[in-house]
Amino acid sequence: MIEFSENELPDQLGVMDLDLAENSSELPENYWKGVNLSILDLALHTGRHKFIERYKNNRHFDWTVLYMFIFAYGMLIVFGTIGNCLAVSAVIRKPSMRTPRNMFIINLAVSDLLLCVITMPVTLMEVVTVYWPLGNHVYLCKLFGCLQAISIFVSTISITAIALDRYHVIVYPTQASVQRVGTIFALIGIWTLACILAAPLFVWKKLHHFKVNLTEIGLEEIDYCMEEWPTKHGRAYYSIFTIIIQYAVPIVVVSVAYAQICKKLRYRMRPGGRCVETSGGIALGSRPGEARNGSIQRDRDHARVRRTNTLLISIALIFGISWMPLNAVNVIVDLFEPFDFDNENDQFYYRVLYAICHLTGMSSACSNPLLYGWLNENFRKEFREIWCGVKTCQTCGCRKDPLARGVSRRESRMEREQTTVHYRRRDCPDADGEVEQSTLITQVLDRHK
């Protein structure tokens, strides 16, 4: 524990008399090195009254900026928590949803829940406060810093794992897909890797304790939770390592995997490219009128593939856009040090910039439930049932409404009267880009529309 009492400062710089900035040169060089926002710097740049007020309220910003940040983070926390809780509940409440593939999506939802309940609140606290407000608890300082990194690593690695799983299933459909045991080992590996990657923050996060004796506002001691690396450029090295592991590698893997999936889907839509085997050796269109129905099905397959391609491209773009600002700011600040943290204005601009970039990254906790949950028909059905509160609900729209799907009542009735054709789809993807090796589907009813 580091302590500086009032007597250890030059007399004219005591905490009860902070108006002698002209004699600041009396302090030895690097006297306050290691403290992000030293009491001395604040006193010299803000004046005694503003300095006392800032420490009394423990906030960097005026109320307008503070409320804006609280509102922005609060919205992301609320919507992200609701969306990810729905995703987890959808799998817990129905055994048929507990497939190995859905386990990756649930793992992503759990990591995003950590972003909502730990990372965002703690980061908001660190951005708006002057000093550590949670008392002299060193392991809270270490644990919160480590958990923030773990949740981010798990989220991005899970997105990468989902992309690789879809790539394997679609591009190599004849190979065995991952089973439950393999999924469990994969999830354990994801969390273990995330803990290893975040371990430096647990080791080098330090809680520094200062005795300030601001008796006039009832503040005698303050704490700073900060990173204290063993080498001068340790933080910069870790930032470079993080941007490679947490951003560069995942964005490349996700982009390449989904590009290959889109390429495979386009190939299968070519004449003769689809691998469809009819049940009982009866070819589609062998009955009167089935040629027209087959044409309708092909059109719907093309539309479904276009939607799938759009979804896959959106996933890659949203991932890249969400996480790029935060990683870029961290690397630039750590490598080039464009901000003078002894300057009050630079402190303000950096904190605002960091908060905006952090909010952009945290928005993925809200977009992921939409991209991986709501756009999956099985999850969407469960979401509706959860929202309605009953298994089947007519008033809330839990049952499919043909008009809501843009299909006329007459066409819907005709579709229901069609004979269901059972055939094997060896490598034909559904709307989520996933493959069921043997799927019973109707000839013209597109359940993924």
Beta strands, then each sheet from edge to edge (+ up, - down):
strand 1: 205-214
strand 2: 219-227
strand 3: 276-278
strand 4: 423-425
sheet 1: 1+ 2-
sheet 2: 3+ 4-
end
